[in-house]
Amino acid sequence: MENLQGLILKKEFDFKDLKQQLIKDLILSGIDSQYFEDINDAQMLIEKLQTFVSDLLSYHTADFDRFMYRVDINENKLSGLNHTNMSELIQNLCYLILIREMQKITFRKQFKA
């Protein structure tokens, strides 16, 4: 999968929009979003998201399930991930989360008019 930071920069998204969309989905999932409030750049977002996803997978599976349902990643993409290498799984999950959040931003902007 593509480098996450490169993805964010290549898509030329307003970083604030991406951060806000992520926080919105966390809140709507019933998950405390304070962890993401102090993020200043794409690299920090990626690092925190990877740590966050790892923590959810390891200790809070119900929160993970609610969050993934809210983000609404295609189940075929999720089922196609390698589950044997945890580090790779987390990186790929973060990639899919960010792609989906970017899609939501794009769709909202396209249909806002």
Rosetta blueprint (number, residue, H / E / L):
1 M L
2 E L
3 N L
4 L H
5 Q H
6 G H
7 L H
8 I H
9 L H
10 K H
11 K L
12 E L
13 F L
14 D L
15 F H
16 K H
17 D H
18 L H
19 K H
20 Q H
21 Q H
22 L H
23 I H
24 K H
25 D H
26 L H
27 I H
28 L H
29 S L
30 G L
31 I L
32 D L
33 S L
34 Q H
35 Y H
36 F H
37 E L
38 D L
39 I L
40 N L
41 D L
42 A H
43 Q H
44 M H
45 L H
46 I H
47 E H
48 K H
49 L H
50 Q H
51 T H
52 F H
53 V H
54 S H
55 D H
56 L H
57 L H
58 S H
59 Y H
60 H L
61 T H
62 A H
63 D H
64 F H
65 D H
66 R H
67 F H
68 M H
69 Y H
70 R H
71 V H
72 D L
73 I L
74 N L
75 E H
76 N H
77 K H
78 L H
79 S H
80 G L
81 L L
82 N L
83 H L
84 T L
85 N L
86 M H
87 S H
88 E H
89 L H
90 I H
91 Q H
92 N H
93 L H
94 C H
95 Y H
96 L H
97 I H
98 L H
99 I H
100 R H
101 E H
102 M H
103 Q H
104 K H
105 I H
106 T H
107 F H
108 R H
109 K H
110 Q H
111 F H
112 K H
113 A L
